[in-house]
Amino acid sequence: MTESKGNGELAELAAEIDEVGDRASRTVELGRRGFTIAVFSFVLLICLVLPWVGEHAGWQVLAGEGGGIPQLFAATSTGVGILASALALVTRRWWLAWVCAAGGWFASVDGLLAIWSQQSSHASGAAGGGPGFGLIIAWIAMICLAVSWMRTAFSRS
């Protein structure tokens, strides 16, 4: 009787160990990188109140003022850099780290195009007003986030 009781406890212990292993295989260990990611996400959040396009702040560009390409960068950097990063930091899901890594690189290209669109000549032949310092800082922060998320996504053993 005690032998079957011991086998039952051993089976429960094995199931519990398997469950912990499965849970660990779906998560990433953030360590110091988690703090770095949180800081760059906060920088992106602060950049939304800084000037991006002319006198328009980042949140105004996100709302539709200032042109289509800067608005696309505002949407992707807010969606990936702030919202998805916060969700990935909280849940520590490995697949979310990959979403943030891929989305971060997409948003980085959007940021480059947004800066370029502000430096290029418009249809009337007049030169663009140039990107605001908030747009440039947001682009740099997005590149740093993309690098951090890519390193995090590849760090899983």
Accessible surface in RSA format (square Angstrom, percent):
REM  Atomic radii and reference values for relative SASA: ProtOr
REM  Chains: A
REM  Algorithm: Lee & Richards
REM  Probe-radius: 1.40
REM  Slices: 20
REM RES _ NUM      All-atoms   Total-Side   Main-Chain    Non-polar    All polar
REM                ABS   REL    ABS   REL    ABS   REL    ABS   REL    ABS   REL
RES MET A   1   199.63 103.4 153.02 101.3  46.61 111.0 127.84 108.7  71.79  95.1
RES THR A   2   116.89  83.1 107.61 109.1   9.28  22.1  78.04 104.8  38.84  58.7
RES GLU A   3   140.02  80.4 130.60  98.8   9.42  22.4  52.19 100.9  87.83  71.7
RES SER A   4    73.92  62.5  61.55  82.1  12.37  28.5  49.61 105.6  24.31  34.1
RES LYS A   5   138.97  67.8 128.59  78.9  10.38  24.7  81.48  73.3  57.49  61.2
RES GLY A   6    35.32  43.6   0.00   N/A  35.32  43.6  28.96  79.5   6.36  14.2
RES ASN A   7    92.00  63.4  87.02  84.1   4.98  12.0  24.36  58.6  67.65  65.4
RES GLY A   8    34.20  42.2   0.00   N/A  34.20  42.2  32.39  88.9   1.82   4.1
RES GLU A   9   102.86  59.1  97.20  73.5   5.66  13.5  40.12  77.6  62.73  51.2
RES LEU A  10   114.14  63.6 111.67  79.9   2.46   6.2 113.76  79.9   0.38   1.0
RES ALA A  11    62.02  57.0  50.18  77.4  11.83  26.9  57.01  80.3   5.01  13.3
RES GLU A  12   128.14  73.6 120.01  90.8   8.13  19.4  46.16  89.3  81.98  66.9
RES LEU A  13    94.70  52.7  92.04  65.8   2.66   6.7  94.16  66.1   0.54   1.5
RES ALA A  14    50.41  46.3  45.41  70.1   4.99  11.4  49.80  70.1   0.61   1.6
RES ALA A  15    61.43  56.5  50.60  78.1  10.83  24.6  56.48  79.5   4.95  13.1
RES GLU A  16   107.76  61.9 104.21  78.8   3.55   8.5  28.94  56.0  78.82  64.4
RES ILE A  17   106.60  60.7 102.82  76.6   3.79   9.1 104.40  75.2   2.20   6.0
RES ASP A  18    92.19  64.6  86.52  86.1   5.66  13.4  26.65  62.7  65.54  65.4
RES GLU A  19   103.71  59.5  98.26  74.3   5.45  13.0  35.20  68.1  68.51  55.9
RES VAL A  20    77.93  51.3  77.50  70.2   0.43   1.0  77.50  67.3   0.43   1.2
RES GLY A  21    39.23  48.4   0.00   N/A  39.23  48.4  33.32  91.4   5.92  13.2
RES ASP A  22    82.54  57.8  82.10  81.7   0.44   1.0  13.08  30.8  69.46  69.3
RES ARG A  23   114.20  47.9 114.06  58.1   0.14   0.3  46.46  63.5  67.74  41.1
RES ALA A  24    63.11  58.0  47.65  73.5  15.46  35.2  52.48  73.9  10.63  28.2
RES SER A  25    50.66  42.8  42.31  56.5   8.36  19.3  37.66  80.2  13.01  18.2
RES ARG A  26   119.47  50.2 116.07  59.2   3.40   8.1  59.93  81.9  59.54  36.1
RES THR A  27    26.41  18.8  20.41  20.7   6.01  14.3  12.53  16.8  13.88  21.0
RES VAL A  28     4.72   3.1   1.18   1.1   3.54   8.5   4.72   4.1   0.00   0.0
RES GLU A  29   131.34  75.4 114.82  86.9  16.52  39.3  61.70 119.3  69.65  56.9
RES LEU A  30    19.89  11.1  13.72   9.8   6.17  15.5  14.26  10.0   5.63  15.2
RES GLY A  31    56.87  70.1   0.00   N/A  56.87  70.1  40.13 110.1  16.74  37.5
RES ARG A  32   219.94  92.3 208.30 106.2  11.64  27.7  84.75 115.8 135.19  81.9
RES ARG A  33    64.05  26.9  59.37  30.3   4.68  11.1  14.83  20.3  49.22  29.8
RES GLY A  34     9.07  11.2   0.00   N/A   9.07  11.2   7.64  21.0   1.43   3.2
RES PHE A  35   151.30  75.7 144.21  89.3   7.09  18.5 148.52  90.0   2.78   8.0
RES THR A  36    51.58  36.7  49.20  49.9   2.38   5.7  28.41  38.2  23.18  35.0
RES ILE A  37     0.00   0.0   0.00   0.0   0.00   0.0   0.00   0.0   0.00   0.0
RES ALA A  38    42.51  39.1  35.38  54.6   7.13  16.2  37.24  52.4   5.27  14.0
RES VAL A  39    63.20  41.6  60.57  54.8   2.63   6.3  63.20  54.9   0.00   0.0
RES PHE A  40    51.61  25.8  51.61  32.0   0.00   0.0  51.61  31.3   0.00   0.0
RES SER A  41    13.62  11.5  12.79  17.1   0.83   1.9  13.07  27.8   0.54   0.8
RES PHE A  42   120.20  60.1 116.56  72.2   3.63   9.5 119.69  72.6   0.50   1.4
RES VAL A  43    44.63  29.4  43.80  39.7   0.83   2.0  44.63  38.8   0.00   0.0
RES LEU A  44     3.29   1.8   2.38   1.7   0.91   2.3   2.38   1.7   0.91   2.4
RES LEU A  45    86.20  48.0  82.15  58.8   4.05  10.2  82.15  57.7   4.05  10.9
RES ILE A  46    78.51  44.7  77.79  58.0   0.72   1.7  78.51  56.5   0.00   0.0
RES CYS A  47     1.07   0.8   1.07   1.2   0.00   0.0   0.01   0.0   1.07   1.2
RES LEU A  48    20.58  11.5  20.58  14.7   0.00   0.0  20.58  14.5   0.00   0.0
RES VAL A  49   100.69  66.3  81.04  73.4  19.65  47.3  81.21  70.6  19.48  52.8
RES LEU A  50    42.46  23.6  42.42  30.3   0.04   0.1  42.46  29.8   0.00   0.0
RES PRO A  51    44.17  32.2  43.36  39.5   0.82   3.0  44.05  36.4   0.12   0.8
RES TRP A  52     0.96   0.4   0.96   0.5   0.00   0.0   0.96   0.5   0.00   0.0
RES VAL A  53    16.09  10.6  16.07  14.5   0.01   0.0  16.07  14.0   0.01   0.0
RES GLY A  54    51.55  63.6   0.00   N/A  51.55  63.6  37.87 103.9  13.68  30.6
RES GLU A  55   148.42  85.2 121.44  91.9  26.98  64.2  68.74 133.0  79.68  65.1
RES HIS A  56    47.62  26.0  47.60  33.1   0.02   0.1  25.54  26.3  22.08  25.7
RES ALA A  57    13.37  12.3  13.25  20.4   0.12   0.3  13.37  18.8   0.00   0.0
RES GLY A  58     0.00   0.0   0.00   N/A   0.00   0.0   0.00   0.0   0.00   0.0
RES TRP A  59   139.49  56.0 136.68  66.2   2.81   6.6 120.93  64.5  18.56  30.1
RES GLN A  60    44.80  25.1  44.65  32.6   0.15   0.4   1.11   2.4  43.69  33.1
RES VAL A  61     0.00   0.0   0.00   0.0   0.00   0.0   0.00   0.0   0.00   0.0
RES LEU A  62    60.40  33.6  50.21  35.9  10.19  25.6  50.21  35.3  10.19  27.4
RES ALA A  63    78.82  72.5  37.03  57.1  41.79  95.1  48.58  68.4  30.24  80.1
RES GLY A  64    39.30  48.5   0.00   N/A  39.30  48.5  12.81  35.2  26.49  59.3
RES GLU A  65    79.63  45.7  73.99  56.0   5.64  13.4  35.38  68.4  44.25  36.1
RES GLY A  66    23.27  28.7   0.00   N/A  23.27  28.7  10.99  30.2  12.28  27.5
RES GLY A  67    38.74  47.8   0.00   N/A  38.74  47.8  32.88  90.2   5.87  13.1
RES GLY A  68    55.64  68.6   0.00   N/A  55.64  68.6  35.69  98.0  19.95  44.7
RES ILE A  69    68.85  39.2  66.75  49.7   2.10   5.1  67.61  48.7   1.24   3.4
RES PRO A  70     3.07   2.2   3.07   2.8   0.00   0.0   3.07   2.5   0.00   0.0
RES GLN A  71    64.28  35.9  64.28  47.0   0.00   0.0   8.74  18.6  55.53  42.1
RES LEU A  72    84.94  47.3  80.93  57.9   4.01  10.1  84.56  59.4   0.38   1.0
RES PHE A  73     0.00   0.0   0.00   0.0   0.00   0.0   0.00   0.0   0.00   0.0
RES ALA A  74     0.00   0.0   0.00   0.0   0.00   0.0   0.00   0.0   0.00   0.0
RES ALA A  75    47.11  43.3  38.29  59.1   8.83  20.1  40.04  56.4   7.08  18.8
RES THR A  76    22.33  15.9  18.24  18.5   4.09   9.8  22.33  30.0   0.00   0.0
RES SER A  77     2.26   1.9   2.10   2.8   0.16   0.4   0.16   0.3   2.10   2.9
RES THR A  78    21.76  15.5  21.52  21.8   0.23   0.6  21.37  28.7   0.39   0.6
RES GLY A  79    28.51  35.2   0.00   N/A  28.51  35.2  23.93  65.7   4.58  10.3
RES VAL A  80    24.89  16.4  24.89  22.5   0.00   0.0  24.89  21.6   0.00   0.0
RES GLY A  81     0.15   0.2   0.00   N/A   0.15   0.2   0.15   0.4   0.00   0.0
RES ILE A  82    23.44  13.3  23.04  17.2   0.39   0.9  23.04  16.6   0.39   1.1
RES LEU A  83   116.75  65.0 110.63  79.1   6.11  15.4 111.86  78.6   4.88  13.1
RES ALA A  84    18.57  17.1  14.42  22.2   4.16   9.5  18.26  25.7   0.31   0.8
RES SER A  85     0.44   0.4   0.44   0.6   0.00   0.0   0.00   0.0   0.44   0.6
RES ALA A  86    49.12  45.2  45.70  70.5   3.43   7.8  49.12  69.2   0.00   0.0
RES LEU A  87    96.13  53.5  92.35  66.1   3.78   9.5  95.44  67.0   0.68   1.8
RES ALA A  88     1.29   1.2   0.42   0.7   0.87   2.0   0.42   0.6   0.87   2.3
RES LEU A  89    38.88  21.7  26.91  19.2  11.98  30.1  27.01  19.0  11.88  32.0
RES VAL A  90   123.64  81.4  95.80  86.7  27.83  67.1 101.36  88.1  22.27  60.4
RES THR A  91    53.98  38.4  35.85  36.3  18.13  43.2  42.59  57.2  11.39  17.2
RES ARG A  92    93.74  39.4  93.58  47.7   0.16   0.4  23.11  31.6  70.63  42.8
RES ARG A  93    77.88  32.7  77.35  39.4   0.54   1.3  10.98  15.0  66.90  40.5
RES TRP A  94    80.19  32.2  80.18  38.8   0.01   0.0  80.18  42.8   0.01   0.0
RES TRP A  95   150.59  60.4 148.28  71.8   2.31   5.4 135.89  72.5  14.70  23.8
RES LEU A  96    11.67   6.5  11.67   8.4   0.00   0.0  11.67   8.2   0.00   0.0
RES ALA A  97     0.17   0.2   0.17   0.3   0.00   0.0   0.17   0.2   0.00   0.0
RES TRP A  98    78.33  31.4  76.66  37.1   1.66   3.9  76.32  40.7   2.01   3.3
RES VAL A  99    71.40  47.0  65.37  59.2   6.03  14.5  70.20  61.0   1.21   3.3
RES CYS A 100     0.11   0.1   0.00   0.0   0.11   0.3   0.00   0.0   0.11   0.1
RES ALA A 101     0.00   0.0   0.00   0.0   0.00   0.0   0.00   0.0   0.00   0.0
RES ALA A 102    63.94  58.8  53.08  81.9  10.85  24.7  58.43  82.3   5.50  14.6
RES GLY A 103    14.79  18.2   0.00   N/A  14.79  18.2  13.83  38.0   0.96   2.1
RES GLY A 104     0.00   0.0   0.00   N/A   0.00   0.0   0.00   0.0   0.00   0.0
RES TRP A 105    95.36  38.3  95.01  46.0   0.35   0.8  92.96  49.6   2.40   3.9
RES PHE A 106   119.07  59.6 112.82  69.9   6.25  16.3 118.02  71.6   1.05   3.0
RES ALA A 107     0.00   0.0   0.00   0.0   0.00   0.0   0.00   0.0   0.00   0.0
RES SER A 108     6.96   5.9   5.60   7.5   1.36   3.1   5.91  12.6   1.04   1.5
RES VAL A 109    85.03  56.0  83.73  75.8   1.30   3.1  85.03  73.9   0.00   0.0
RES ASP A 110     5.65   4.0   5.17   5.1   0.48   1.1   0.53   1.2   5.12   5.1
RES GLY A 111     0.00   0.0   0.00   N/A   0.00   0.0   0.00   0.0   0.00   0.0
RES LEU A 112    93.61  52.1  93.61  67.0   0.00   0.0  93.61  65.7   0.00   0.0
RES LEU A 113    76.73  42.7  76.73  54.9   0.00   0.0  76.73  53.9   0.00   0.0
RES ALA A 114     0.00   0.0   0.00   0.0   0.00   0.0   0.00   0.0   0.00   0.0
RES ILE A 115    16.49   9.4  16.49  12.3   0.00   0.0  16.49  11.9   0.00   0.0
RES TRP A 116   146.21  58.7 145.18  70.3   1.03   2.4 121.57  64.8  24.63  40.0
RES SER A 117    20.23  17.1  13.26  17.7   6.97  16.1  15.50  33.0   4.73   6.6
RES GLN A 118    16.07   9.0  16.07  11.7   0.00   0.0   0.00   0.0  16.07  12.2
RES GLN A 119   113.02  63.2  85.74  62.7  27.28  64.9  26.70  56.8  86.32  65.5
RES SER A 120    29.01  24.5  20.75  27.7   8.27  19.0  26.00  55.4   3.01   4.2
RES SER A 121    78.78  66.6  53.26  71.1  25.52  58.8  20.07  42.7  58.71  82.2
RES HIS A 122    96.25  52.6  84.27  58.6  11.98  30.6  57.50  59.3  38.75  45.1
RES ALA A 123   119.41 109.8  69.55 107.3  49.86 113.4  83.60 117.7  35.81  94.9
RES SER A 124   101.07  85.4  56.27  75.1  44.80 103.2  59.30 126.3  41.77  58.5
RES GLY A 125    57.27  70.6   0.00   N/A  57.27  70.6  31.96  87.7  25.30  56.7
RES ALA A 126    60.37  55.5  49.61  76.6  10.76  24.5  59.46  83.7   0.91   2.4
RES ALA A 127    80.78  74.3  57.55  88.8  23.23  52.8  57.60  81.1  23.18  61.4
RES GLY A 128    15.32  18.9   0.00   N/A  15.32  18.9   0.27   0.7  15.05  33.7
RES GLY A 129    79.85  98.5   0.00   N/A  79.85  98.5  39.83 109.3  40.02  89.6
RES GLY A 130    22.35  27.6   0.00   N/A  22.35  27.6  17.57  48.2   4.78  10.7
RES PRO A 131    26.87  19.6   8.98   8.2  17.89  65.0   8.99   7.4  17.89 111.2
RES GLY A 132    12.93  15.9   0.00   N/A  12.93  15.9  12.84  35.2   0.09   0.2
RES PHE A 133   112.86  56.5 108.63  67.3   4.23  11.0 109.41  66.3   3.45   9.9
RES GLY A 134     0.00   0.0   0.00   N/A   0.00   0.0   0.00   0.0   0.00   0.0
RES LEU A 135     0.00   0.0   0.00   0.0   0.00   0.0   0.00   0.0   0.00   0.0
RES ILE A 136    65.08  37.0  65.08  48.5   0.00   0.0  65.08  46.9   0.00   0.0
RES ILE A 137    70.03  39.9  69.28  51.6   0.75   1.8  69.70  50.2   0.33   0.9
RES ALA A 138     0.00   0.0   0.00   0.0   0.00   0.0   0.00   0.0   0.00   0.0
RES TRP A 139    57.94  23.3  57.94  28.0   0.00   0.0  57.14  30.5   0.80   1.3
RES ILE A 140    91.40  52.0  91.28  68.0   0.12   0.3  91.40  65.8   0.00   0.0
RES ALA A 141     2.80   2.6   1.54   2.4   1.26   2.9   2.66   3.7   0.14   0.4
RES MET A 142     0.88   0.5   0.88   0.6   0.00   0.0   0.88   0.7   0.00   0.0
RES ILE A 143    53.25  30.3  53.25  39.7   0.00   0.0  53.25  38.3   0.00   0.0
RES CYS A 144    39.20  29.7  35.00  39.0   4.20   9.9   5.91  15.0  33.29  35.9
RES LEU A 145     0.13   0.1   0.13   0.1   0.00   0.0   0.13   0.1   0.00   0.0
RES ALA A 146     0.16   0.2   0.00   0.0   0.16   0.4   0.16   0.2   0.00   0.0
RES VAL A 147    62.52  41.1  61.55  55.7   0.97   2.3  62.42  54.2   0.10   0.3
RES SER A 148    11.05   9.3   9.98  13.3   1.07   2.5   1.07   2.3   9.98  14.0
RES TRP A 149     1.94   0.8   1.94   0.9   0.00   0.0   1.94   1.0   0.00   0.0
RES MET A 150    51.94  26.9  51.94  34.4   0.00   0.0  49.58  42.2   2.36   3.1
RES ARG A 151   142.80  60.0 135.12  68.9   7.68  18.3  37.94  51.8 104.86  63.6
RES THR A 152     0.00   0.0   0.00   0.0   0.00   0.0   0.00   0.0   0.00   0.0
RES ALA A 153     2.12   2.0   0.00   0.0   2.12   4.8   0.00   0.0   2.12   5.6
RES PHE A 154   141.09  70.6 116.88  72.4  24.21  63.0 119.49  72.4  21.60  61.8
RES SER A 155    56.81  48.0  23.18  30.9  33.63  77.5  30.23  64.4  26.58  37.2
RES ARG A 156    86.44  36.3  58.66  29.9  27.78  66.2  22.84  31.2  63.61  38.5
RES SER A 157   150.48 127.2  83.31 111.2  67.17 154.7  82.40 175.5  68.08  95.4
END  Absolute sums over single chains surface
CHAIN  1 A     8996.9       7478.8       1518.1       6295.8       2701.1
END  Absolute sums over all chains
TOTAL          8996.9       7478.8       1518.1       6295.8       2701.1
